[in-house]
Amino acid sequence: VNGEPVGRILEENVLSQTDCDLLSFAGSSALVTVRWLLYLGANAEVADGNNTSALHAACRSGSLVLVKQFIKQTVLLNSQDVAGWTPLHIAAHMGRKAVALRLLQARADPSIVNSRGLKPADLCKDTGTYQVIVRFSGGEQANGPRPFARGVLGGSSPSPANAFHDEEADEAGEALSDLVGLPQQCEPELFFVNPRPVFHHTAVHRKALLSLASAIFNLQPSHGLALVVLMGLEESYTGAMKVLLKHGAVSRQLAGSFLGEPLSVCPLIRFSYFDGLPLLNTGVVSCLRTVFSSLGIPQELQKLDRLLWAIASVWWRKHKALRDSGRAVAIKQQPRANHLGAEFTGLELLSYLSSQEVLYQLLYSSVLLHRRVWGGYSSVPLGPMDLETWAELNSGIERHGEDDVPMHVQTRIFTDISTSRVPELSAWERGNLALVTQNGVGAESIPEEALPGPIGAATDAYLAAESRK
């Protein structure tokens, strides 16, 4: 508002990558990821160059479960950013009634003024949130503009007698309405116009052009995909990604990293690509194995987050449609080496989870568990972890922080991961370039010196860029 930060994170001002990730995920609903970052040593009191804290970011997004997590650090309750805004200022300005109530119950001070001399109530335009703040202020009215009455928007103003009697009872409902973005039941409409091919009748040179596109992809993925489409080899970027992974000598690690980018075309490609994978009747571990047998798993947590959300969305939609159709089918899984197969899968797993959000967090926690137990990633140091600790990190991810995933479901996932290393979730080693075989089944590691010049050079360029991050 008028150039004031209002909880916006300036990542470039954070020194530690772990702390930077904590601030970024604080503005989401990823409770498990935040807990993992704190477990791995992130500073809960970190702030960016605007002095925006993790609690500021959580109040801005309206994630009540993360607000509850961060108010355990009492020093954050009344912390002010460079514009003098406290977390309560942000909750009031955004109309986060449930968040404001929780802050006030934790003894946030509603009398603090920002750099313009305004209290949280002065910034509030939502009637319910305003009345909560005034109540905790001892009935003192705000000096700023009064909030809009609900009657103006077609509702009715609550009477003073019953305005606050049910805050705790309907906190979960308020938390849902507090969240930014589309309602959870809405599917995002992904729309992207593919360019028309510039060249035609290129089928005779298809193999050579795909080799060229693969070499370019390993240097700049978006350019490699664009070449495939512009040459008329495929009609869409999703088709281009599939054909390069199947027939081209492309880096699986680079492909996975690219699909995790925030570029506008990437969500369309990753949703469409995952939709074409055999995810029906898979469980948490087998789903991850299926996806990352053809893609390298990203090192960066932000990229991993985008991929896992898309995977959870596709898995959930497929199984929900199967359940709603009333056709329970048994899909025979191919046996996998070193895989215990003890996890719950398919419709049975679906019956234990309440939403795709829960599945997403379970997928994320499983990947981080594998990194913790088996190592290979600098962001998650190798170390021991028992079932009780892992279950504690996962606690409260069901039903908006009010319940847990059943322990027997978590136990089977933990057993699968902790007793047998999953190659598809392991780190990419420097000496090899991961390639998809010509028949598209599985992957193989080919020494760099055996690769053609352009592709070997692409590998060196990519690794050099990764080492600078």
Secondary structure, DSSP 8 states (H G I E B T S, - for coil): -TT--TT---GGG-S-HHHHHHHHHHTSS-HHHHHHHHHTT--TT-B-TT--BHHHHHHHHT-HHHHHHHTTSGGGTT---TT---HHHHHHHHT-HHHHHHHHHTT--TT---TTS--GGGG---HHHHHHHHHHTTT---SS-----GGGGT-----TTTSSTTTTTTHHHHHHHHS-SS-TT------------S--S-GGGHHHHHHHHHHHHHH-HHHHHHHHHHTTS-SSHHHHHHHHHHHS---HHHHHHHHTS--TTHHHHHHHHHHTS--TT--HHHHHHHHTTTS---SSHHHHHHHHHHHHHHHHHHHHHHHHHT----------TT----S--HHHHHHH-S-HHHHHHHHHHHHHHHHHHH--BTTB------HHHHHHHTTT-BTTTTB---HHHHHHHHHHHHHS--GGGS---TTEEEEE-TTSSSEEEEEGGGS-HHHHHHHHHHHHHHHT-
